[in-house]
Amino acid sequence: MKITEVIKKVFSLGLWANLLAMAVVVVLLCLGVKYGIDLYTHHGEKIVVPNLRQKSYADAEHILDKLGLEIAVSDTGYVKTLPPDCILEQSLMPGQVVKSGRIVYVVVNASSTPTLTIPDVIDNSSYREARARLTAMGFKVGDPEYVPGEKDWVYGIKCKGRLVSAGQRVPVDAFIIIQVGDGMRDMADSVAFIDAPAPQHVEVEEEVIDGDNPTGNQGGAEEVDEFEVVTSPEE
């Protein structure tokens, strides 16, 4: 190939047009990636999370919707002094800066008192074991009530002055009382002994026959028989 032909191809319009088009495509691609990422990540947006505690769920949803945030319920709790559907906790702390589109998870107050199920601890465990298990489940355990029985053994559970059984549900905010043995066995639990009538002793005189005492008197004592001789009239 001659040098003149090479020069013509290098300075040809078609080649420079292709190179310019490729450069434009690269620049547009870079700009698209840059602004696309900024748009996707909401670059430069700063939304301050408001305090939603003790607000109703409807009010909190309205506030977050105006800020470009979303709300979702993650769990329920219960506070007796607060109204139902009131927000107790929120996942994002008030004052935290976030992007739009973030979801704020909240804990709302239940409309009714939640209940817990009494486990099988009655007449099945010691006081220490029963108290630890009930406390771990969320029960409020008061001071124990001692009853006659084996020491530290659980004989019953009371809630609001009534005896409850295993499997029964009680309010989570109610105090329960564990009935514990005081170490004094109840008379009703002891073995009842029935007094048998005393045997009647019958004294039996044993007749001892001795060779020297054929009369059978014990001790060889002579027995004197007092008798009166009766004579018949002479014929």
DOTI-331185 format. One record per residue (C-alpha): residue number from 1; residue in three letters; x, y, z. Coordinates in steps of 0.5 Angstrom, whole numbers. Layout:
BEGIN
+-----+-----+-------+-------+-------+
:   k :   r :    xx :    yy :    zz :
+-----+-----+-------+-------+-------+
: NUM : ALA :     X :     Y :     Z :
...
+-----+-----+-------+-------+-------+
//
This chain:
BEGIN
+-----+-----+-------+-------+-------+
:   k :   r :    xx :    yy :    zz :
+-----+-----+-------+-------+-------+
:   1 : MET :     0 :     0 :     0 :
:   2 : LYS :     3 :     7 :    -2 :
:   3 : ILE :     4 :    12 :     3 :
:   4 : THR :    -1 :    17 :     0 :
:   5 : GLU :    -7 :    12 :     0 :
:   6 : VAL :    -5 :    11 :     8 :
:   7 : ILE :    -6 :    18 :     9 :
:   8 : LYS :   -12 :    19 :     5 :
:   9 : LYS :   -15 :    13 :    10 :
:  10 : VAL :   -13 :    17 :    16 :
:  11 : PHE :   -16 :    23 :    14 :
:  12 : SER :   -22 :    21 :    11 :
:  13 : LEU :   -29 :    24 :    13 :
:  14 : GLY :   -32 :    17 :    15 :
:  15 : LEU :   -26 :    15 :    20 :
:  16 : TRP :   -27 :    21 :    24 :
:  17 : ALA :   -34 :    21 :    24 :
:  18 : ASN :   -34 :    14 :    27 :
:  19 : LEU :   -29 :    16 :    32 :
:  20 : LEU :   -33 :    22 :    34 :
:  21 : ALA :   -39 :    17 :    34 :
:  22 : MET :   -36 :    12 :    39 :
:  23 : ALA :   -33 :    18 :    43 :
:  24 : VAL :   -40 :    21 :    44 :
:  25 : VAL :   -43 :    14 :    46 :
:  26 : VAL :   -38 :    13 :    51 :
:  27 : VAL :   -39 :    20 :    54 :
:  28 : LEU :   -47 :    19 :    54 :
:  29 : LEU :   -46 :    12 :    57 :
:  30 : CYS :   -42 :    15 :    63 :
:  31 : LEU :   -47 :    21 :    64 :
:  32 : GLY :   -52 :    16 :    64 :
:  33 : VAL :   -49 :    11 :    69 :
:  34 : LYS :   -47 :    17 :    74 :
:  35 : TYR :   -54 :    20 :    74 :
:  36 : GLY :   -57 :    14 :    74 :
:  37 : ILE :   -54 :    12 :    80 :
:  38 : ASP :   -55 :    18 :    83 :
:  39 : LEU :   -62 :    18 :    81 :
:  40 : TYR :   -63 :    11 :    84 :
:  41 : THR :   -59 :    12 :    90 :
:  42 : HIS :   -63 :    19 :    91 :
:  43 : HIS :   -56 :    22 :    92 :
:  44 : GLY :   -57 :    29 :    95 :
:  45 : GLU :   -63 :    27 :    99 :
:  46 : LYS :   -64 :    29 :   106 :
:  47 : ILE :   -70 :    27 :   110 :
:  48 : VAL :   -70 :    27 :   117 :
:  49 : VAL :   -74 :    22 :   121 :
:  50 : PRO :   -80 :    25 :   125 :
:  51 : ASN :   -82 :    22 :   132 :
:  52 : LEU :   -88 :    18 :   131 :
:  53 : ARG :   -88 :    15 :   138 :
:  54 : GLN :   -95 :    16 :   142 :
:  55 : LYS :   -98 :    18 :   135 :
:  56 : SER :  -104 :    14 :   132 :
:  57 : TYR :  -102 :     9 :   126 :
:  58 : ALA :  -106 :    14 :   121 :
:  59 : ASP :  -103 :    20 :   123 :
:  60 : ALA :   -96 :    17 :   123 :
:  61 : GLU :   -98 :    14 :   116 :
:  62 : HIS :  -100 :    21 :   113 :
:  63 : ILE :   -94 :    24 :   116 :
:  64 : LEU :   -89 :    19 :   113 :
:  65 : ASP :   -93 :    19 :   106 :
:  66 : LYS :   -92 :    27 :   106 :
:  67 : LEU :   -84 :    26 :   107 :
:  68 : GLY :   -84 :    20 :   102 :
:  69 : LEU :   -83 :    15 :   107 :
:  70 : GLU :   -87 :     8 :   108 :
:  71 : ILE :   -89 :     5 :   114 :
:  72 : ALA :   -90 :    -2 :   116 :
:  73 : VAL :   -92 :    -6 :   123 :
:  74 : SER :   -87 :   -10 :   125 :
:  75 : ASP :   -90 :   -12 :   132 :
:  76 : THR :   -95 :   -11 :   137 :
:  77 : GLY :   -95 :    -9 :   145 :
:  78 : TYR :   -99 :    -7 :   150 :
:  79 : VAL :   -99 :    -1 :   155 :
:  80 : LYS :  -105 :     0 :   159 :
:  81 : THR :  -105 :     7 :   159 :
:  82 : LEU :  -104 :     9 :   152 :
:  83 : PRO :  -110 :     8 :   147 :
:  84 : PRO :  -110 :     2 :   142 :
:  85 : ASP :  -107 :     3 :   135 :
:  86 : CYS :  -102 :     8 :   138 :
:  87 : ILE :   -95 :     7 :   136 :
:  88 : LEU :   -90 :     5 :   142 :
:  89 : GLU :   -83 :     4 :   138 :
:  90 : GLN :   -80 :     5 :   131 :
:  91 : SER :   -74 :     2 :   128 :
:  92 : LEU :   -71 :     9 :   125 :
:  93 : MET :   -69 :    14 :   131 :
:  94 : PRO :   -72 :    21 :   131 :
:  95 : GLY :   -67 :    25 :   127 :
:  96 : GLN :   -64 :    20 :   123 :
:  97 : VAL :   -63 :    22 :   116 :
:  98 : VAL :   -65 :    18 :   111 :
:  99 : LYS :   -67 :    17 :   103 :
: 100 : SER :   -74 :    17 :   100 :
: 101 : GLY :   -77 :    11 :   100 :
: 102 : ARG :   -75 :     8 :   106 :
: 103 : ILE :   -79 :     4 :   111 :
: 104 : VAL :   -80 :     5 :   118 :
: 105 : TYR :   -82 :    -1 :   122 :
: 106 : VAL :   -87 :     1 :   128 :
: 107 : VAL :   -89 :    -3 :   134 :
: 108 : VAL :   -97 :    -1 :   135 :
: 109 : ASN :  -101 :    -2 :   142 :
: 110 : ALA :  -106 :    -8 :   142 :
: 111 : SER :  -113 :    -6 :   142 :
: 112 : SER :  -114 :   -12 :   148 :
: 113 : THR :  -110 :   -14 :   153 :
: 114 : PRO :  -105 :   -20 :   151 :
: 115 : THR :  -105 :   -27 :   154 :
: 116 : LEU :  -100 :   -32 :   156 :
: 117 : THR :  -101 :   -40 :   157 :
: 118 : ILE :  -100 :   -43 :   164 :
: 119 : PRO :   -95 :   -48 :   163 :
: 120 : ASP :   -95 :   -55 :   166 :
: 121 : VAL :   -91 :   -53 :   173 :
: 122 : ILE :   -96 :   -55 :   178 :
: 123 : ASP :   -94 :   -61 :   182 :
: 124 : ASN :   -89 :   -62 :   177 :
: 125 : SER :   -83 :   -57 :   179 :
: 126 : SER :   -80 :   -54 :   185 :
: 127 : TYR :   -81 :   -46 :   186 :
: 128 : ARG :   -74 :   -44 :   183 :
: 129 : GLU :   -76 :   -48 :   177 :
: 130 : ALA :   -83 :   -45 :   176 :
: 131 : ARG :   -81 :   -38 :   178 :
: 132 : ALA :   -75 :   -38 :   173 :
: 133 : ARG :   -80 :   -41 :   167 :
: 134 : LEU :   -86 :   -36 :   168 :
: 135 : THR :   -81 :   -30 :   169 :
: 136 : ALA :   -78 :   -32 :   162 :
: 137 : MET :   -85 :   -33 :   159 :
: 138 : GLY :   -87 :   -26 :   161 :
: 139 : PHE :   -91 :   -27 :   167 :
: 140 : LYS :   -91 :   -22 :   173 :
: 141 : VAL :   -90 :   -27 :   179 :
: 142 : GLY :   -91 :   -24 :   186 :
: 143 : ASP :   -89 :   -27 :   193 :
: 144 : PRO :   -90 :   -34 :   194 :
: 145 : GLU :   -96 :   -37 :   198 :
: 146 : TYR :   -94 :   -42 :   203 :
: 147 : VAL :   -99 :   -48 :   204 :
: 148 : PRO :   -98 :   -54 :   208 :
: 149 : GLY :   -94 :   -59 :   204 :
: 150 : GLU :   -87 :   -61 :   202 :
: 151 : LYS :   -82 :   -56 :   202 :
: 152 : ASP :   -81 :   -51 :   196 :
: 153 : TRP :   -86 :   -56 :   192 :
: 154 : VAL :   -91 :   -52 :   187 :
: 155 : TYR :   -98 :   -54 :   189 :
: 156 : GLY :  -102 :   -49 :   185 :
: 157 : ILE :  -102 :   -42 :   182 :
: 158 : LYS :  -107 :   -36 :   183 :
: 159 : CYS :  -109 :   -31 :   179 :
: 160 : LYS :  -113 :   -25 :   181 :
: 161 : GLY :  -115 :   -29 :   187 :
: 162 : ARG :  -117 :   -36 :   183 :
: 163 : LEU :  -113 :   -42 :   182 :
: 164 : VAL :  -111 :   -43 :   175 :
: 165 : SER :  -109 :   -50 :   171 :
: 166 : ALA :  -104 :   -51 :   166 :
: 167 : GLY :  -106 :   -49 :   159 :
: 168 : GLN :  -111 :   -44 :   162 :
: 169 : ARG :  -109 :   -37 :   159 :
: 170 : VAL :  -109 :   -31 :   164 :
: 171 : PRO :  -107 :   -23 :   162 :
: 172 : VAL :  -100 :   -21 :   161 :
: 173 : ASP :  -101 :   -16 :   166 :
: 174 : ALA :  -104 :   -20 :   172 :
: 175 : PHE :   -99 :   -22 :   177 :
: 176 : ILE :   -99 :   -29 :   179 :
: 177 : ILE :   -98 :   -32 :   186 :
: 178 : ILE :   -95 :   -39 :   186 :
: 179 : GLN :   -97 :   -44 :   192 :
: 180 : VAL :   -91 :   -47 :   195 :
: 181 : GLY :   -90 :   -52 :   200 :
: 182 : ASP :   -88 :   -50 :   207 :
: 183 : GLY :   -85 :   -56 :   209 :
: 184 : MET :   -91 :   -58 :   214 :
: 185 : ARG :   -94 :   -64 :   211 :
: 186 : ASP :  -102 :   -63 :   211 :
: 187 : MET :  -106 :   -68 :   216 :
: 188 : ALA :  -110 :   -70 :   210 :
: 189 : ASP :  -104 :   -72 :   206 :
: 190 : SER :  -101 :   -77 :   212 :
: 191 : VAL :  -103 :   -84 :   212 :
: 192 : ALA :  -109 :   -85 :   217 :
: 193 : PHE :  -108 :   -90 :   222 :
: 194 : ILE :  -115 :   -94 :   225 :
: 195 : ASP :  -114 :   -96 :   232 :
: 196 : ALA :  -116 :  -103 :   232 :
: 197 : PRO :  -120 :  -106 :   238 :
: 198 : ALA :  -116 :  -108 :   244 :
: 199 : PRO :  -116 :  -116 :   244 :
: 200 : GLN :  -120 :  -119 :   249 :
: 201 : HIS :  -115 :  -123 :   254 :
: 202 : VAL :  -119 :  -129 :   257 :
: 203 : GLU :  -115 :  -132 :   262 :
: 204 : VAL :  -115 :  -140 :   262 :
: 205 : GLU :  -113 :  -144 :   268 :
: 206 : GLU :  -108 :  -149 :   266 :
: 207 : GLU :  -108 :  -155 :   270 :
: 208 : VAL :  -102 :  -158 :   272 :
: 209 : ILE :  -101 :  -165 :   273 :
: 210 : ASP :   -96 :  -167 :   278 :
: 211 : GLY :   -94 :  -174 :   280 :
: 212 : ASP :   -93 :  -171 :   287 :
: 213 : ASN :   -99 :  -167 :   287 :
: 214 : PRO :  -105 :  -171 :   283 :
: 215 : THR :  -110 :  -166 :   285 :
: 216 : GLY :  -107 :  -161 :   280 :
: 217 : ASN :  -106 :  -156 :   285 :
: 218 : GLN :  -100 :  -151 :   283 :
: 219 : GLY :   -94 :  -150 :   288 :
: 220 : GLY :   -96 :  -157 :   291 :
: 221 : ALA :  -100 :  -153 :   296 :
: 222 : GLU :  -105 :  -158 :   300 :
: 223 : GLU :  -112 :  -156 :   299 :
: 224 : VAL :  -116 :  -157 :   305 :
: 225 : ASP :  -123 :  -159 :   304 :
: 226 : GLU :  -128 :  -158 :   309 :
: 227 : PHE :  -134 :  -162 :   309 :
: 228 : GLU :  -139 :  -165 :   314 :
: 229 : VAL :  -140 :  -172 :   316 :
: 230 : VAL :  -147 :  -174 :   316 :
: 231 : THR :  -150 :  -180 :   319 :
: 232 : SER :  -156 :  -184 :   318 :
: 233 : PRO :  -161 :  -186 :   323 :
: 234 : GLU :  -160 :  -192 :   326 :
: 235 : GLU :  -165 :  -197 :   324 :
+-----+-----+-------+-------+-------+
//
